[in-house]
């Protein structure tokens, strides 16, 4: 490996900033630190003397990293803190840690379910589910934790329905997912608990896969079980690994977008009034939520060869971490980036990453957000915070673990068809 001098060093925010520490992200400093980093050193060597990596905080070099899998590969891990053994076991067999031919083989197996056309049959049931839950929350008249009671249940209903998971197993599987992807505690005992949770998830899907092979249904697991590329079917291990990956994408990121949207509208009531007055802004509002909340905290790649990125010289084998919430606040790309604007155009955010690994579930996430907003427009007049939100301890997921709000009911609500709601 060619050794570089690895400069500039990441110094934004001072010596107490540790971007590898999940606890750092429970506070509200990250965006300020990231803004300073963009000005001083948009690509900088971070954590020297420890387990160092390059931090990318600006939009354009981040886009370059995401678009060049030949130079910046995901096959050696796509998140800080991931174990070498687990990455090696999944590399080339799990969509998010595959590139090239392996990625081209795995991605089409997901495509039918996550295209806009494939989601059409799901939309009606999703809208009914969201509307029923929102009417219940608004009808209570008091504070509700929208993370636990809206942001988590809605994506759970969607993903478990798509995967054909029996209703009686939803709570157990959701709990295992939360435990498996909870990186708040970096101690060895906590890491062992995460490993145990993933092992239980794998065991569950091996059992479900066996059932689907015997009796295929109209669900993702059945589709994966019968998919092949170039005449080669997916192995059982590949199917189970990708089911685990779908749980992370579906149950860990979309909830942060939903709860983040509600917090944004609570703090920017004029934007909620604007959207209620002009529902034609729904599509741009969804994109602004994805930019402003940026649920994925980072995406990591590893350099396969020496490369230049901005003013930095990257050596083969160096890890490169793209901080997506920072890139989505880049002043050179987004005018007034700290403002939440439901009519923002253009809005080429990186909320779904970029390049070949552009999020396979992007259409689904947009559908879920749109359904939540559509239902809220007719039922919620105003949103009020009642307590300081609690942020999740994670550098990989950017969002809330609790948000207490009061949802004021709309004086007059109408159905989507325009008639009175009875």
Secondary structure as the mmCIF struct_conf table of DSSP 4:
data_model
#
loop_
_struct_conf.conf_type_id
_struct_conf.id
_struct_conf.beg_label_comp_id
_struct_conf.beg_label_asym_id
_struct_conf.beg_label_seq_id
_struct_conf.end_label_comp_id
_struct_conf.end_label_asym_id
_struct_conf.end_label_seq_id
BEND BEND1 UNK A 8 UNK A 8
STRN STRN1 UNK A 9 UNK A 9
TURN_TY1_P TURN_TY1_P1 UNK A 12 UNK A 13
TURN_TY1_P TURN_TY1_P2 UNK A 15 UNK A 16
TURN_TY1_P TURN_TY1_P3 UNK A 19 UNK A 20
HELX_RH_3T_P HELX_RH_3T_P1 UNK A 22 UNK A 26
BEND BEND2 UNK A 27 UNK A 28
HELX_RH_AL_P HELX_RH_AL_P1 UNK A 30 UNK A 40
BEND BEND3 UNK A 42 UNK A 42
STRN STRN2 UNK A 43 UNK A 46
BEND BEND4 UNK A 47 UNK A 47
TURN_TY1_P TURN_TY1_P4 UNK A 48 UNK A 49
BEND BEND5 UNK A 50 UNK A 51
STRN STRN3 UNK A 53 UNK A 56
BEND BEND6 UNK A 58 UNK A 58
HELX_RH_AL_P HELX_RH_AL_P2 UNK A 59 UNK A 67
TURN_TY1_P TURN_TY1_P5 UNK A 69 UNK A 71
STRN STRN4 UNK A 72 UNK A 73
BEND BEND7 UNK A 74 UNK A 74
TURN_TY1_P TURN_TY1_P6 UNK A 75 UNK A 76
BEND BEND8 UNK A 78 UNK A 79
TURN_TY1_P TURN_TY1_P7 UNK A 80 UNK A 81
HELX_RH_AL_P HELX_RH_AL_P3 UNK A 84 UNK A 90
TURN_TY1_P TURN_TY1_P8 UNK A 91 UNK A 93
BEND BEND9 UNK A 94 UNK A 94
HELX_RH_3T_P HELX_RH_3T_P2 UNK A 95 UNK A 97
HELX_RH_AL_P HELX_RH_AL_P4 UNK A 100 UNK A 114
BEND BEND10 UNK A 115 UNK A 115
TURN_TY1_P TURN_TY1_P9 UNK A 116 UNK A 119
HELX_RH_AL_P HELX_RH_AL_P5 UNK A 120 UNK A 140
BEND BEND11 UNK A 142 UNK A 142
STRN STRN5 UNK A 144 UNK A 145
HELX_RH_AL_P HELX_RH_AL_P6 UNK A 146 UNK A 146
HELX_RH_PI_P HELX_RH_PI_P1 UNK A 147 UNK A 151
HELX_RH_AL_P HELX_RH_AL_P7 UNK A 152 UNK A 163
TURN_TY1_P TURN_TY1_P10 UNK A 164 UNK A 164
HELX_RH_3T_P HELX_RH_3T_P3 UNK A 167 UNK A 169
HELX_RH_AL_P HELX_RH_AL_P8 UNK A 170 UNK A 180
TURN_TY1_P TURN_TY1_P11 UNK A 181 UNK A 181
BEND BEND12 UNK A 184 UNK A 184
BEND BEND13 UNK A 187 UNK A 187
HELX_RH_AL_P HELX_RH_AL_P9 UNK A 188 UNK A 214
BEND BEND14 UNK A 215 UNK A 215
BEND BEND15 UNK A 218 UNK A 219
HELX_RH_AL_P HELX_RH_AL_P10 UNK A 220 UNK A 226
STRN STRN6 UNK A 228 UNK A 229
TURN_TY1_P TURN_TY1_P12 UNK A 230 UNK A 231
STRN STRN7 UNK A 232 UNK A 233
HELX_LH_PP_P HELX_LH_PP_P1 UNK A 234 UNK A 235
HELX_RH_AL_P HELX_RH_AL_P11 UNK A 236 UNK A 248
HELX_RH_PI_P HELX_RH_PI_P2 UNK A 249 UNK A 253
HELX_RH_AL_P HELX_RH_AL_P12 UNK A 254 UNK A 267
HELX_RH_AL_P HELX_RH_AL_P13 UNK A 269 UNK A 277
HELX_RH_3T_P HELX_RH_3T_P4 UNK A 279 UNK A 281
HELX_RH_AL_P HELX_RH_AL_P14 UNK A 282 UNK A 293
STRN STRN8 UNK A 296 UNK A 296
STRN STRN9 UNK A 298 UNK A 303
BEND BEND16 UNK A 304 UNK A 305
STRN STRN10 UNK A 307 UNK A 309
TURN_TY1_P TURN_TY1_P13 UNK A 310 UNK A 311
STRN STRN11 UNK A 312 UNK A 314
HELX_LH_PP_P HELX_LH_PP_P2 UNK A 315 UNK A 315
TURN_TY1_P TURN_TY1_P14 UNK A 316 UNK A 317
STRN STRN12 UNK A 319 UNK A 323
HELX_RH_AL_P HELX_RH_AL_P15 UNK A 324 UNK A 327
TURN_TY1_P TURN_TY1_P15 UNK A 328 UNK A 329
TURN_TY1_P TURN_TY1_P16 UNK A 331 UNK A 333
BEND BEND17 UNK A 334 UNK A 334
TURN_TY1_P TURN_TY1_P17 UNK A 335 UNK A 338
BEND BEND18 UNK A 339 UNK A 339
TURN_TY1_P TURN_TY1_P18 UNK A 342 UNK A 343
BEND BEND19 UNK A 346 UNK A 346
TURN_TY1_P TURN_TY1_P19 UNK A 351 UNK A 352
HELX_RH_3T_P HELX_RH_3T_P5 UNK A 355 UNK A 357
BEND BEND20 UNK A 358 UNK A 358
TURN_TY1_P TURN_TY1_P20 UNK A 360 UNK A 361
HELX_RH_AL_P HELX_RH_AL_P16 UNK A 362 UNK A 379
STRN STRN13 UNK A 380 UNK A 385
BEND BEND21 UNK A 387 UNK A 387
STRN STRN14 UNK A 390 UNK A 391
BEND BEND22 UNK A 393 UNK A 393
BEND BEND23 UNK A 395 UNK A 396
STRN STRN15 UNK A 397 UNK A 397
BEND BEND24 UNK A 399 UNK A 399
STRN STRN16 UNK A 400 UNK A 402
STRN STRN17 UNK A 404 UNK A 409
HELX_LH_PP_P HELX_LH_PP_P3 UNK A 410 UNK A 410
BEND BEND25 UNK A 411 UNK A 412
STRN STRN18 UNK A 414 UNK A 414
TURN_TY1_P TURN_TY1_P21 UNK A 416 UNK A 417
BEND BEND26 UNK A 418 UNK A 419
STRN STRN19 UNK A 420 UNK A 420
HELX_LH_PP_P HELX_LH_PP_P4 UNK A 421 UNK A 421
#
